[in-house]
Amino acid sequence: MTSLAEACAAVLRESDPLTKVRLARASARAWRRGDLAHRFDAAMPDAPGRPARPELLPPNRMPKRGRGGSEKGRIALLHALAHIEFAAIDLAFDAAGRFGAQFPRSFADNWISVGADEAMHFAVLYRRLRALGSGYGELPAHAGLWEAAEETAHDAMARLAVVPLVLEARGLDVTPETVARVRAGGDEVSARILQRIYTDEIRHVGFGAKWFGYLAANHDIAPAEHWRMLVRRHFRGVVKPPFNDSARAAAGLTRDFYAPLADEEPSTAQADRL
């Protein structure tokens, strides 16, 4: 029987976007049916497969995109979000395949379901871009989305701290305003897509909070304080307001985790990495 780790590695290695989506969704179905062994006998690749397009640029070379009011701005926004969701497929399957042996079986249940969600999100954004006369790969994209995985590949707790509890939590902060702008621009179809993604991301952040808390309890660690230490050490950005406190709280990420970081100078986080 194929192992879960083998299936996760196959998703990660795939470079064609639509094939990756099909593999991700097929692997999730196979896991739910019991067709994959709960076995971690395959290493995850150091880097996932990527298509020739989009062109990947460092953050300081990325063109500024509009706020989603015009059609051109909406296309740029949806393309950026599609690229995030494409990378998120790999982040979810990497978490399941790389760290699953350290947790109960339900950890894999959760992150495989996240991977299937991210594949669905990418697919609907891909179709929406096509409907608007564009497509995934037509614009440049951020080159740094896999950096969080590389930075935390050695430590499940660091991965949970940074990916769901910083990066995905930031999506909870900014998406409601984005939905409102897109809706005000008359694009109700795109607004509904973004609202669906937002709803799913609350659950994803919740999985991060759940399993971070599990590790903290098992190691008798104060979770909020340890989370802040890991974020200072492994996140190459700043945690800053505005925060969607209600959505974060619904996911189990309370203000005692992130509010103290928002009051720190950026240099504090940089110094903590040295």
SULQUIDA-V472110 format. One line per field, one symbol per residue. phi: phi as a letter, one per 40 degrees, with the letter a starting at -180 (. if undefined). A space follows every 10 residues. Layout:
phi: ???
This chain:
phi: .ccccccccc ccccbcdccc cccccccccc cccgcbccab bbccccaccb ccbcccbcdc bcccbccgcc cccccccccc ccccccccdc ccccccccbd ccbcdcccdc ccccdccccc dccccdcccc ccgbachcbc bcccccdccc cbccaccccc cccccbcccc dccccdccdc cccccgbccc cccccccdcc cdcccccccc ccccccccbf bcccccdccc cdcbbcabcb ccbcdccccc cgbccccbdc cccccdcccc cccc
